[in-house]
Amino acid sequence: MKAPFSTLSPAMRNGMYAGAGVFLLCMTALTLPQQDFFYLLGHLSFAITFLAYAQSNLIRLRLIAVASLVVGLVYNTYVHMNMAEGQNLWPVLLWMGVFLVQNVINSVREVNRSLEITIPAHERLIQASAFPRMHSRDWAALSESATKKTFPKGHVLLATGAATDSLQMLVFGTAREQRKDQLPLRRRMGALWGELTWVLGEEMFNASPCDVVVTADVAEVWEWPYTTLDALCKGNDRLAIALKDGFVRSASFKHGLLADRCDDRAPLVEAARAAQTHEPSTRASGFPDTNVPLAQSIV
């Protein structure tokens, strides 16, 4: 048996429940004596507070806390107005008002932070290639803070043993990544270098294990000094988690965990297509392309 209004969107369904609650409260106000109604509001305020503390979602917690404070202010204002001369609840009303303003401001901030924003199509493609789990607002901040450079064919982005002090991401063109005693790898949009040093720290790892050379006529690379990444992630666990998820993804491609790297075989999806047409799957370029979309690399 389906729950009532199960076909509606969560926002509309919650709005209907809230409206029904307000309607019942208004009907109660019309039927109960005034004093009993306001005492009921007092209990309701604490019940809503209990419900707020039971939430694991921060936005829901704050919004329910706002409702609790509003009901609590109404109840305490009634009590204050009916107290004997010389008695008052000004400290209670003052601090509840402060808490209400604080929760309203933080609720607006959290809701605004959770809303997606529009990203240009070409940047959405870059984001999906490198950090598919990143929120659009976090990506906008990351993109805005990047130093964006273009390099000609043959430019050395990294040399084996070179110290790294920034994160580099290839967003246009191709590059060759050569590790000692391994086949060269073609790197495309979304490839990352320098992420291991940022995650582990310079005292643990600060030397490039490979040569990275631009192979396209022109390549565009975005770069972030580690200090910039630290500032962006400070107080923003959502961004830090998305970054590290992208790092794991990039490392998986580099080390062949998401694609077969036996000899010069192409990615699994292309090998399957070649088998269907009885064509060889080896690329003419002489090295495998392991930087393919995640959805294509897992069969």
N, C-alpha and C positions, 0 to 999 in steps of 0.2 A: 504493500500500500504506500503510495507516494505521500510525502509530507505536504501540508497546505502550501500553495503558491510555489511549489518546487520548480515550476517552469519559468518563473520570473528571475531576473538578474538579482544577485545578492544585494546590491544597493537598493533596488526597488522593494525587495522583500523586507529588508531591514527597515526601510522607511515606512512601510505599511504596518509593521509591528510597532514601531514607535508611535505612529499615528493612532493605532488602536489603544496603546497605553495612555496617551494623552486624553483620548475620548473617555476611557473608563475613569480616569482621574477627575475629569470635569463632571461626569455623572455622579461620582462619589461626593464631590463638593456640593452638588445640588441636593443630595439626599441626606447626608450626615449633618449633625450639629456642627457649628463652626469650630468649637474647641476640639471635638473628636477628629474632625478632618485634619486640623493642623498637627495634632498628635500623630495621626497616621502619616503625614508628610515627614515627620521626624524619623519614624521607623523606616519609611521608604528611602530616605536619604542614606541611612546606614546600610540598608539592603543593597542599594545601588553601589555604594562604596565596596561592599563585599564582592559584588559582581565585577567591579573594576579590578580589584586585586587578583581575581581569578584568571585574568586575561594574560596570555603570553605575547600577544601582538601589541606593540607599544602604542600604535595609533588608536586601536580600540580601547586600550586602557585609559588613554588621555581623554578620549571623547566621552567615555562613560563616567570618568572622574568629573568632567565638566557638568554633566547632568546631575551627578550627586551633589556637587557644590551649589548648583542653582537651587535644587530642592532644599538643601540644608540652609541656604541663606533665607529662603522664604519662611521656613519654619522658625529659625532663630530670630528673624525680624519680628514675627508674630509674638514670640515669647518676650522679646525685648520691649515691645510696645505695651504689653500687658503686665509688666513687672511693677512692683511697688515703687513708690517714689524713693529715689536715692539708690536704687539698684538698676544695673544695666548690663548689656552684653556687648558693649562697644569693642572690647578686645577680640571677642569671638568673631563679630561681624567684620572687623577690619582685616583680620588674618584670613578669614575665609574669602574675602574679596580679593586679597593679594594672591591666594592660591588659585582662584578662578581666573584671574588675568594671566597668571603664569601658564596655566594649563591651556587656555585659549590660544595664546601666542605659540606655545610649543606644538599644539595640535595643528594649527595652520601651517607651521614650518614642516612638520612631519608629513602631512598630507601633500603639501607642495613638493617635497623631496621625493615622494613615492610616485608622483605622476610622470609618465613618459613624455618626452619632448620629441619634436620632429628633427631627424638627422638627414642631411643630404644623402642621396642614394649611393654616391661613390664612397662616402665615409661609412655608411651602413655596411657596405661590402667589406671594407677594411676591418671594421669592428668584428663582423661575423667570421672573418678569416683568422683573427688573432685572439679576440676575447668575446666569444659568442654569448657568455653569461653576464656580460657587463650591462648595467643599467644605462639607459640613454643619457641621463644627466651626468653620470660619472664619466661616460665616454666623451661627452662634450667638454668637460673640464680637462680630461686627459689630452684630448686633441688640441685644445686651446693652449695648453702649457708646453706643447712639443716644439722643439727646434726642427724645422723642416728644411732639408737640404737635398740637392740633386747632385749626382756624381756621374762622370762619363765612364765609358767602357774601360775596364782595366784598373779602375781605382781600387785600392786595397782598403776595405772597411776595417778589417782586423788582421793582424798578423799573429802567427803562433807565438805564444809567450808574452804577448803585449798585455800590459795592465789595462783593466777596464774600470771606468769611473762613471759609466752611464748605461742606460738601456737603449738599444737600437732596434728599430723595427723597419723591415722592408715593406713599403706600401705600393711601389710601382717598379716594374722591371724584374730582372732576375740577377742572381748572384751564385757564384760557385763556392761551396764550402768544402775545403779539403782538410781532412784529418790524416795524421800519420798512419801509413799502412792500411788505409781504407779507401774505398772507391769515393770519388768526388760526388757531392750531392748538389742538385740544382735547388736553389731556394727561391721562393716566390712570395707574393703578397702574404703578410702575416708572420713571416719568419722573424725570430727574435734572437738577439745576442746580448750578453751581459746580464741576463736575468739571474744566473746562478750566484754571481757575486753579490747582487743586492739581497737575495734571500739568505745566503749563508754568512755574508759579511766578508770584508776584505781580508781579515785575518785568517779566514778559512779557505777562500778561493778567490784569486785575483789575477789569473793569467789565462788568456785565450787558448783553448785547446786546438784551434784550427785557424787556417787562413780563409778569409772571406774576401772574394774579389768580384767586382761588378762584371757581369757578362752581357748585359743588355747595352744598347747604345746610350741609353739614359736610365738611371735608377733614382728613385726618390726614397729617402730614408728619414724617418722621424726619430728624434733622440730626446731622452729625458735624463738629466743628471740625477744621481741617486738622491740628492738633497731635495729635488723637486718631487720625486716619488714619495719620499718620506712626508713632505708637507701635504701632498694630496691625500695620503692614506691616514694622516693623523685625525682621529675621531671619525673615520669613515671605514668601518670594517667591511661594508658591502663592496667598496672599491678594492680593498686589499685582497679579499677573497676572490674576486673576479680576475684580478691580475695574476694571482698564483695559479688559478685554474688555467689561464692562458699559458702560463709558463710550463705547466705539466703537459699541456697539449703540444706545445712547441717541442719540448724535449722528447715526447713520444714519437713525433715525426722524425726528429733528428736521429734517434737511436733505433728506428725501425719497429717500434712497438705497435704502430697503427698501419703499417704497410710491410709487405714482404721485401726484404733487401737482399735476397739470395742472388749473387752475381749481378747482372744488369737488368733484372726483371722489373717491369713497370709496376705501378700500383695494382692491387688485386682487381679493382673494377675494370681497368683497362686490359688486364690479362684475360679476364672473363670475356670481354667484348672481342678480343683478338681470337680467342678460342672458338667463338661462335662463327667467325668468318674465316677460320683457319689461317690467320695471319700471325706472324711472329710478334711477340710483345715487347721486344727490345727496342728502345728508343734510338733514333739515329744520332742523338746528341752524345752518346757514349757514357752517360751516367743517369742513374735513376732519379725520378722526380718524386720525392717523398713528401713534398709539401702540398698535399691535396686536401680538399674539404673533408672534415671528419665524417660526414654522412656517407661519403663515397669510399672511405678507407676501411670501414668495418662491414664485412659481408656476413 
